[in-house]
Amino acid sequence: MPPLKIMVATIPYVEATFARFNDLCFEGRLKPLPVRLSRARSFLGKIEFKRKRQLFGSWKYSDFVLVVSSLLDLPETLIEDIILHEMIHYFILSQQLQDTSTHGVIFKRMMRDINARYNRNVTISHRFTEDENELDNRRRQHLLCVAKLSDGRAGIMLAAHTRVLQLWNDVKQIPSVESCRWFTTTDPFFNRYPRAVRAKVYLVDEYELEQHLNDARPLQKIGRKIYVQSPPVQN
Ligand SMILES: [Zn+2]
């Protein structure tokens, strides 16, 4: 598993990613457009444009700008999916296709097609927190903190991927937490726990927890990057 790269979008990065996905997913049909970064709290990405009402009631779209948030450290795959999401909007608008709504029939069809074909995870709303409590057996990547509490019991916290750097520090500040280990795991056992945006540990049965750590791989934080530790070398 490659390291989970956490980063902030930059203009050269957005431009390079746009060019790469334009060739890969849009047959190079998108014209380059101005890119801007934003630190607004209300969105992760958007296409700005002008529109004019035409003779028969449809809109004519022009003057496109791709705006990407540089507010948060995000996993690179999420930044890519945000850019792809906006590229679908840009494709629809610049081809002057009239969709049924902002994320209408055309948008959803293109999104599903790109996700399936290129193994992406573009969504309609980029959620900051994935608070999926339902029990399911899907394999999803979890960032798991296993805490040893001062009374000897075990606690866990699953970090929202967008908040892992902050939580890495914050969880140690919880008074009852004595020490922490971090892992990445896809064990569906952990699907039932909410993904934390604020540091909070849930008590777990230590025996049950151990059963589900067999495939977990330790994580290491160096500076502002998080790495998956390779298994120890057998000499
Ligand atoms: Zn959208």
Residues whose N, C-alpha, C, O or C-beta is under 5 A from the ligand:
A	BS01	ZN	I124
